[in-house]
């Protein structure tokens, strides 16, 4: 069995779908603190779980004896700055509960997402390397940095096969994002189709590392399928896709929707968060260890997002 904790989230929803396609629906237990989202409600088993309630989690591990666990429950960067202590508690103690239970129940593999938010104002901005100065100044960022240290520690001290990816901003349409700084690059597509215009909360030239969800899911499954001897990074792998600015994204949308217009709000608190992050990521290690190559560039991502949103019910 495979247990996905945080199944209702932006990534969790699509991981459940991908894992059910790969292993069979009945093999993948989706769990979350809230009711299952539409996309996963009728496609396989679901369990309520609050990742901070270790007793409930213990019961789930005992009942299902998962061979793999994917922990996606977390509070993202923007929301984390509004509720810093809750973000720290959820992101840190949720991970520690899962690491402890995975050791206790001898779970074969654990996946835990980190983020390019682990880099900070003094990290190199271009082609940010796997190892460099990391001074994240958001609770989300340093909770992910501390989480990486815990993952490596549980691998070293307990032999736990825990694997992790520093996701860039992820663009998708199947499930809404929750409180991220990069979410402008999702909202823009909904607004383009609904109203033909979008006011970006990040400034025109804010360059950020991004990735279309299908690439992110493929990277995750590639990492988890790789032979353990190929895994040279037990903190978290840098992962890159495509970097762009709001202005570049708007220009790409205009190639398909000539009437689309973008405007820019100023002094949104998320601007400072974005300015503390890298602009592009060096993912050499992921390429060397498990052959990572992104497949979605900006034109393909834009065309795919518009096409799917036009046909979906969410507008
Ligand atoms: C956020 N989408 O904005 C997340 C991600 C790199 C960005 O961690 O917080």
Boltz pocket constraint, residues with backbone or C-beta under 6 A from the ligand:
constraints:
  - pocket:
      binder: B
      contacts: [[A, 76], [A, 77], [A, 78], [A, 114], [A, 115], [A, 116], [A, 117], [A, 140], [A, 167], [A, 168], [A, 169], [A, 170], [A, 179], [A, 180], [A, 181], [A, 182], [A, 183], [A, 209]]
      max_distance: 6.0
